[in-house]
Amino acid sequence: MRIVLALAACLAAAPALAACPDDAEIARLAGDIGAKRLAKGVAVDTLDDALCARRKLVAALEAAGGGKVVGYKAALTAKAVQERFKATEPVAGILLERMIVPDGARVPAAFGARPVFEADMLLVVKDAGIMDATTPEQALAHVSAMRPFIELPDLVLAPSETLEGVQLTAINGGARMGVAGAAVPLAADAATVSALADVKVVMKDGTGATLAEGLGSATLGNPLNALVWLAADLKKAGLAMKAGDLVSVGSFSPLTPPKPGQTVTVSYVGLPGTPTVSVTFE
């Protein structure tokens, strides 16, 4: 009897475990995102809770006109960004059709509640075999091209809210917008694997001043490793990449708030033709 009473007391004292946020909470978050309004965090304690929240949020954004799923993002792939969000591993997000805008786009500086921009890269999936890749070399065999990419995430939550790995998963990795350049075909050979790790990613403003520089190796040692990680992570969530999907590999520069009138250009020195992409904030 004493054991039973002691166990009951322990259970009563233990904190209640959060579950998947209810539909009303997700509707509130989706509404705040749509209105570019600072939001309160959702009630998630575990990664499973966060994945459920992300699934509901993406469905709500699709229903609100976001378009179909066109790819995925691997966030927190750079050590500096992981440190900022007190994370020890990346998190994944889902990209919708209306999130991708063309090279040279003009977008509002206030494109979100807490807008930031970063130099990034898209890899274009060649076929579903990517889901079984475990090395950069294997991954490259299932990639058709890269596209220069300036991601425009929205951190969404009010500064007073805690925004760490699990919460970032719940808000879909902060996916909001991104400016994508033309596709650059990639050969599936050792030279390309090395080029992706060694590429110098240079971000400049409209005056030509350098804002940031990074190397391809900043994203888990090679952008292809970000793709390998993402494939394994999506499997856990019951998702899979397919031919034509776009994959954002993560940040090569600090997350920076945009300024009205600012033009940002990102170049990829070391890849064929030195691809570039630019955006102007209004």
Backbone torsions as a table, in degrees:
resi	resn	phi	psi	omega
1	MET	NA	-41.9	178.6
2	ARG	-61.1	-39.3	-179.9
3	ILE	-64.3	-41.8	179.8
4	VAL	-63.1	-44.4	-179.9
5	LEU	-64.9	-40.0	179.2
6	ALA	-64.5	-42.0	178.5
7	LEU	-63.9	-41.2	179.1
8	ALA	-63.3	-39.5	179.0
9	ALA	-65.1	-39.8	178.7
10	CYS	-64.2	-42.3	-179.6
11	LEU	-66.1	-36.5	179.6
12	ALA	-67.4	-33.9	-177.9
13	ALA	-80.7	-20.7	-176.8
14	ALA	-70.0	142.3	178.6
15	PRO	-67.6	144.8	178.5
16	ALA	-69.5	137.4	179.0
17	LEU	-80.1	135.2	177.3
18	ALA	-69.9	153.0	175.3
19	ALA	-120.6	-174.1	177.4
20	CYS	-57.9	130.3	178.4
21	PRO	-55.9	145.0	-178.2
22	ASP	-74.1	170.0	-174.6
23	ASP	-61.2	-35.2	-179.3
24	ALA	-65.6	-38.7	179.3
25	GLU	-67.3	-40.1	178.6
26	ILE	-68.4	-38.3	177.2
27	ALA	-62.0	-39.1	177.3
28	ARG	-63.3	-44.5	179.4
29	LEU	-64.7	-45.9	179.5
30	ALA	-61.2	-38.5	177.6
31	GLY	-65.1	-39.4	177.5
32	ASP	-65.3	-40.4	178.4
33	ILE	-62.7	-46.2	-179.8
34	GLY	-62.0	-34.0	-178.7
35	ALA	-89.7	1.1	-177.0
36	LYS	56.5	44.5	-174.1
37	ARG	-113.6	136.7	177.6
38	LEU	-56.5	134.3	-172.6
39	ALA	-115.1	161.6	171.4
40	LYS	-89.6	146.2	177.9
41	GLY	-63.8	158.1	178.1
42	VAL	-94.0	157.7	-174.9
43	ALA	-80.6	91.4	176.9
44	VAL	-133.8	132.3	177.1
45	ASP	-111.6	-27.3	-176.0
46	THR	-121.1	164.5	177.7
47	LEU	-63.7	-36.8	178.1
48	ASP	-60.9	-41.3	176.3
49	ASP	-60.0	-44.6	-176.6
50	ALA	-66.0	-39.1	178.7
51	LEU	-65.0	-38.2	176.9
52	CYS	-65.6	-41.8	177.9
53	ALA	-62.4	-43.0	179.6
54	ARG	-62.3	-42.5	179.9
55	ARG	-60.4	-44.8	179.0
56	LYS	-66.9	-40.2	-178.3
57	LEU	-65.3	-45.2	-180.0
58	VAL	-61.6	-40.4	177.5
59	ALA	-61.8	-39.7	179.2
60	ALA	-67.0	-39.8	179.4
61	LEU	-68.6	-37.6	175.3
62	GLU	-61.0	-45.9	-178.2
63	ALA	-65.6	-25.5	-179.6
64	ALA	-86.5	6.9	176.4
65	GLY	105.4	14.5	-178.4
66	GLY	-73.1	-13.9	-178.6
67	GLY	86.9	-180.0	-176.4
68	LYS	-76.7	165.9	175.1
69	VAL	-69.9	127.6	179.0
70	VAL	-119.5	0.0	179.1
71	GLY	164.9	-161.9	-172.8
72	TYR	-144.2	164.0	176.2
73	LYS	-130.1	142.7	171.0
74	ALA	-105.8	110.3	-179.9
75	ALA	-100.3	161.5	179.7
76	LEU	60.2	40.0	178.0
77	THR	-89.4	-13.3	176.9
78	ALA	-99.5	140.7	-176.0
79	LYS	-57.6	-42.4	-177.8
80	ALA	-61.8	-37.6	-179.8
81	VAL	-73.2	-37.4	175.3
82	GLN	-59.1	-43.5	179.8
83	GLU	-62.3	-39.6	179.6
84	ARG	-60.5	-38.5	-176.5
85	PHE	-101.6	14.2	176.1
86	LYS	52.4	46.9	-179.2
87	ALA	-117.3	156.5	178.8
88	THR	-113.0	-3.2	178.1
89	GLU	-152.8	165.8	179.8
90	PRO	-67.6	170.5	170.0
91	VAL	-130.8	159.6	-176.1
92	ALA	-112.7	151.7	174.7
93	GLY	-137.3	170.7	-176.9
94	ILE	-118.0	131.7	-179.0
95	LEU	-98.4	132.8	177.3
96	LEU	-105.9	158.5	-173.6
97	GLU	-53.8	-45.0	-175.4
98	ARG	-74.1	-8.4	178.9
99	MET	-76.7	-22.5	-173.8
100	ILE	-96.0	121.4	178.8
101	VAL	-120.3	158.2	-171.4
102	PRO	-79.4	159.9	175.5
103	ASP	-50.1	137.1	179.4
104	GLY	84.4	5.7	-177.7
105	ALA	-61.7	149.6	172.2
106	ARG	-109.2	120.2	-176.5
107	VAL	-128.2	154.0	177.7
108	PRO	-61.3	140.7	174.8
109	ALA	-61.6	-33.3	177.0
110	ALA	-94.3	59.4	-177.2
111	PHE	-78.7	-7.5	178.5
112	GLY	-150.5	-177.1	178.9
113	ALA	-70.7	-42.1	175.0
114	ARG	-132.5	74.0	-173.2
115	PRO	-74.7	141.8	173.3
116	VAL	-142.8	164.2	174.2
117	PHE	-131.3	158.2	-179.8
118	GLU	-155.1	150.2	172.2
119	ALA	-74.3	133.1	-174.4
120	ASP	-143.2	-167.6	177.6
121	MET	-156.9	139.8	172.1
122	LEU	-104.1	135.1	169.1
123	LEU	-107.7	136.4	-176.9
124	VAL	-98.6	122.7	-177.3
125	VAL	-73.0	131.3	179.9
126	LYS	-85.0	-41.0	-178.9
127	ASP	-161.8	169.6	-174.2
128	ALA	-69.1	-8.5	177.1
129	GLY	-61.1	-16.5	178.8
130	ILE	-57.5	-27.1	-175.7
131	MET	-67.6	-15.8	179.8
132	ASP	-106.6	3.7	-178.4
133	ALA	-73.6	138.5	178.8
134	THR	-125.6	-4.0	178.8
135	THR	-134.8	160.8	176.5
136	PRO	-57.3	-39.8	-178.9
137	GLU	-63.5	-42.9	178.1
138	GLN	-66.2	-40.4	-179.7
139	ALA	-62.3	-43.1	-177.0
140	LEU	-61.6	-29.7	178.4
141	ALA	-64.1	-17.0	-178.4
142	HIS	-115.6	23.0	177.5
143	VAL	-120.0	132.4	-179.4
144	SER	-96.6	-28.5	-173.7
145	ALA	-166.1	167.9	167.4
146	MET	-116.8	154.0	174.0
147	ARG	-129.0	128.5	175.5
148	PRO	-59.7	144.8	-168.5
149	PHE	-151.5	127.1	168.7
150	ILE	-107.0	109.5	179.8
151	GLU	-81.4	143.3	178.7
152	LEU	-120.5	78.2	-179.2
153	PRO	-75.4	162.7	174.3
154	ASP	-126.3	114.6	-178.8
155	LEU	-73.0	-12.8	165.1
156	VAL	64.1	-53.6	-170.9
157	LEU	-74.6	147.5	176.8
158	ALA	-58.5	146.6	-178.5
159	PRO	-55.8	-25.1	179.8
160	SER	-76.4	-12.7	-179.8
161	GLU	-83.1	152.2	175.9
162	THR	-83.1	123.1	-179.0
163	LEU	-122.7	94.3	178.0
164	GLU	-123.0	-169.8	-170.4
165	GLY	-53.9	-49.0	-177.1
166	VAL	-65.9	-44.1	179.4
167	GLN	-66.1	-35.4	178.7
168	LEU	-66.1	-35.9	174.6
169	THR	-62.8	-43.0	-178.3
170	ALA	-61.5	-33.0	179.5
171	ILE	-94.8	23.9	174.1
172	ASN	63.9	37.5	176.9
173	GLY	66.3	14.7	-178.7
174	GLY	73.5	14.1	-178.3
175	ALA	-60.6	128.2	179.3
176	ARG	-137.2	-58.7	-179.2
177	MET	-150.2	170.1	173.3
178	GLY	-167.3	144.3	-179.0
179	VAL	-103.2	120.0	-173.3
180	ALA	-114.6	134.0	176.4
181	GLY	-89.9	-174.7	-177.8
182	ALA	-68.9	151.8	-179.9
183	ALA	-70.8	137.6	175.3
184	VAL	-114.2	111.8	-178.6
185	PRO	-58.9	143.5	179.7
186	LEU	-119.4	130.0	175.2
187	ALA	-78.7	141.4	-178.6
188	ALA	-87.9	74.6	-179.8
189	ASP	-141.9	171.7	-176.5
190	ALA	-62.6	-33.5	-179.5
191	ALA	-63.8	-37.8	179.6
192	THR	-71.0	-38.8	175.6
193	VAL	-56.4	-46.0	179.3
194	SER	-66.6	-40.6	-178.5
195	ALA	-63.1	-37.6	-179.8
196	LEU	-68.9	-33.8	177.0
197	ALA	-73.6	-34.3	-173.3
198	ASP	-94.4	-9.1	-176.2
199	VAL	-54.7	138.2	177.0
200	LYS	-99.5	117.7	-177.3
201	VAL	-100.0	115.9	-173.1
202	VAL	-115.9	125.9	178.2
203	MET	-110.0	127.2	179.7
204	LYS	-128.7	158.0	175.6
205	ASP	-94.5	-175.1	-175.1
206	GLY	-66.0	-18.0	178.0
207	THR	-88.9	-6.3	-176.6
208	GLY	93.3	-0.7	178.4
209	ALA	-72.4	137.6	179.8
210	THR	-76.4	125.0	178.2
211	LEU	-92.4	-35.3	-178.8
212	ALA	-166.8	156.7	173.8
213	GLU	-137.6	146.9	177.3
214	GLY	-152.7	167.5	177.9
215	LEU	-112.5	155.0	177.3
216	GLY	-57.0	-31.1	-179.5
217	SER	-66.7	-10.6	178.6
218	ALA	-63.9	-24.5	-178.4
219	THR	-97.6	87.0	177.4
220	LEU	56.7	30.1	178.2
221	GLY	90.2	-22.4	179.6
222	ASN	-171.0	136.2	176.9
223	PRO	-52.4	-29.9	178.9
224	LEU	-66.9	-28.8	176.1
225	ASN	-67.6	-33.2	176.1
226	ALA	-63.7	-36.4	178.4
227	LEU	-68.3	-41.5	177.3
228	VAL	-62.2	-45.4	179.1
229	TRP	-60.8	-44.0	-177.1
230	LEU	-63.5	-41.0	179.1
231	ALA	-58.7	-44.8	179.7
232	ALA	-66.4	-38.9	-178.8
233	ASP	-68.7	-40.3	179.7
234	LEU	-65.1	-35.3	177.1
235	LYS	-57.7	-42.0	-179.5
236	LYS	-61.7	-30.6	-178.9
237	ALA	-92.3	4.7	179.6
238	GLY	75.3	23.8	-179.9
239	LEU	-113.6	162.6	-180.0
240	ALA	-150.1	142.6	175.0
241	MET	-81.4	154.8	179.6
242	LYS	-136.7	171.8	-179.5
243	ALA	-55.7	132.6	178.3
244	GLY	93.4	-13.9	179.5
245	ASP	-63.2	146.5	177.2
246	LEU	-101.6	137.9	179.9
247	VAL	-126.2	116.6	174.1
248	SER	-81.8	123.2	-170.6
249	VAL	-90.7	-11.5	179.0
250	GLY	122.7	-174.6	-168.6
251	SER	-91.9	136.2	170.8
252	PHE	-107.5	6.6	-176.6
253	SER	-150.3	163.6	176.5
254	PRO	-64.0	152.1	172.8
255	LEU	-72.9	121.4	-171.4
256	THR	-127.8	130.4	176.5
257	PRO	-67.9	136.2	179.5
258	PRO	-76.7	158.3	177.1
259	LYS	-119.9	139.5	177.5
260	PRO	-57.2	135.2	-179.9
261	GLY	87.6	-4.7	-177.1
262	GLN	-84.1	133.4	172.0
263	THR	-109.7	134.9	-178.7
264	VAL	-125.1	130.6	178.0
265	THR	-124.4	136.1	178.1
266	VAL	-119.5	131.1	178.9
267	SER	-118.9	151.1	-177.0
268	TYR	-119.5	89.8	-174.3
269	VAL	-79.8	120.1	-179.1
270	GLY	116.2	-10.8	173.7
271	LEU	-100.2	155.5	-175.5
272	PRO	-52.5	124.2	177.2
273	GLY	77.2	3.7	-177.0
274	THR	45.9	72.2	-178.1
275	PRO	-59.7	150.6	177.8
276	THR	-137.6	161.5	174.9
277	VAL	-151.9	146.5	-177.2
278	SER	-142.0	158.9	177.7
279	VAL	-145.2	147.2	174.5
280	THR	-119.8	132.4	179.6
281	PHE	-97.0	130.7	-177.7
282	GLU	-106.3	NA	NA
